[in-house]
Amino acid sequence: MTTSPDNGKLLHDLRSKCSSLKSAAELYKDCSAAEKKEMLALMNAAAAEIVKILAQIEKA
């Protein structure tokens, strides 16, 4: 299977967002209540980006 340059970038972006989301999830348990709220917002944003990237990959 070959990947186009655009698809390669999308896969790179996907790995990056997934890694960020995983890291945030690992840190979440040690956050204060205020930090948890902020962390959840960041995790939701990362998850939304993951969904967008997956849709782009699916169209490619």
C-alpha positions as CSV (number, residue, x, y, z in Angstrom):
1,M,0.0,0.0,0.0
2,T,1.4,3.4,-0.9
3,T,0.4,6.6,0.7
4,S,0.2,10.0,-1.1
5,P,2.1,12.9,0.4
6,D,-1.2,14.3,1.6
7,N,-2.2,11.0,3.1
8,G,1.2,10.7,4.8
9,K,0.7,14.1,6.4
10,L,-2.7,13.2,7.6
11,L,-1.4,10.0,9.1
12,H,1.3,12.0,10.9
13,D,-1.3,14.4,12.2
14,L,-3.4,11.5,13.4
15,R,-0.6,9.9,15.3
16,S,0.3,13.3,16.8
17,K,-3.3,14.0,18.0
18,C,-3.7,10.4,19.3
19,S,-0.5,10.7,21.2
20,S,-1.6,14.1,22.7
21,L,-4.9,12.7,23.7
22,K,-3.3,9.7,25.4
23,S,-0.9,11.9,27.3
24,A,-3.7,14.1,28.5
25,A,-5.7,11.1,29.6
26,E,-2.7,9.8,31.6
27,L,-2.2,13.2,33.3
28,Y,-5.9,13.7,34.0
29,K,-6.1,11.7,37.2
30,D,-3.4,14.0,38.9
31,C,-5.1,17.3,38.0
32,S,-7.0,19.5,40.3
33,A,-10.8,20.0,39.7
34,A,-10.1,23.2,37.7
35,E,-7.3,21.6,35.7
36,K,-9.6,18.6,35.0
37,K,-12.2,20.9,33.4
38,E,-9.5,22.5,31.2
39,M,-8.0,19.1,30.4
40,L,-11.4,17.8,29.3
41,A,-11.8,20.7,27.0
42,L,-8.4,20.0,25.5
43,M,-9.2,16.3,25.1
44,N,-12.5,17.1,23.5
45,A,-10.8,19.4,21.0
46,A,-8.1,16.8,20.2
47,A,-10.9,14.1,19.8
48,A,-12.7,16.4,17.4
49,E,-9.6,16.9,15.4
50,I,-9.0,13.2,15.3
51,V,-12.5,12.7,13.8
52,K,-11.8,15.4,11.2
53,I,-8.6,13.8,10.2
54,L,-10.2,10.3,10.0
55,A,-12.9,11.8,7.7
56,Q,-10.1,13.3,5.5
57,I,-8.3,10.0,5.3
58,E,-11.5,8.2,4.4
59,K,-12.1,10.6,1.5
60,A,-8.5,10.2,0.2
